[in-house]
């Protein structure tokens, strides 16, 4: 009985991850929100320009449970993991 309950919970977790997996448009809106946070003046302008470039030049990889984005910002390459409708920078 315990095994069946664990199996149902794992299936519900996987189904939730699949249904709430973010897409490419949500990555672009995530980068726009990042550009508008915190800083002011010239540093905000530079950060916004970098985030705009990063949101335009990215490779979106769709997996079953999550999404992965590789984005270039200048010569630096960043990777983001999309899971449960959120984006997390992993590299």
ABEGO torsion letter per residue (X at the ends): XAAAAAAAAAAAAAAAAAAABBBAAAAAAAAAAAAABGBBEAAAAAAAAAAAAAAABBBBBBBAABBBBBBBBEABBBBBBBBGGBBBBAX
